[in-house]
Amino acid sequence: MTAFTGKAMACRQSAAGFSNCCKSGGWGQSVGLAHCNTEEKEIGTGKEKKLVVKVGSYCSKKVLGICLQKKEGYCVFDSKLARIVQEQGRRDQLGISFGSGESPDCRGIKVAELQGIKFDLIDFSDFYDDLNSNIKLPDQDALNQRITSDIQNSLKSGE
């Protein structure tokens, strides 16, 4: 039984630099990304949402000893929490590698391994940012009006 499992994925990057399906941002705007496949687009979206761990790069197409195309291997996770625990717990604390760019190891963390992770040493700030951004605070003017109204009602009922 494992937790926080990721998915191994790769994207193409031309060695000459003409096409880059591994770019980190601008996926909605760039016309040059139309030739990128679904997996590459998923990696791009994952990068924007901070769900990926880059594992490494490798040459995927060689001719006469010259690299014509490079690929980057990634582990893509379903949530920031999974990525954070995998990076800081599995890799940094337990020393369990993500493999190589050509063969990413995005396996889940085993229960026994989870017990060895010191969660108090993990920086969850990316995860907290998401939690805080989902909290809907009342409009400041509406809040002020409500407080004023509550005070006035309290004063009237106390007379």
Salt bridges, closest charged atoms under 4 A:
GLU40 OE2 - ARG12 NE 2.64
GLU42 OE2 - LYS7 NZ 3.43
GLU72 OE2 - LYS54 NZ 3.55
GLU87 OE1 - ARG83 NH1 2.78
GLU87 OE2 - ARG91 NH1 3.92
ASP92 OD1 - ARG91 NE 2.77
ASP105 OD2 - ARG90 NH2 3.43
GLU113 OE2 - ARG107 NH2 2.86
ASP126 OD1 - LYS50 NZ 3.57
ASP126 OD2 - ARG83 NH2 2.82
ASP130 OD1 - LYS80 NZ 3.03
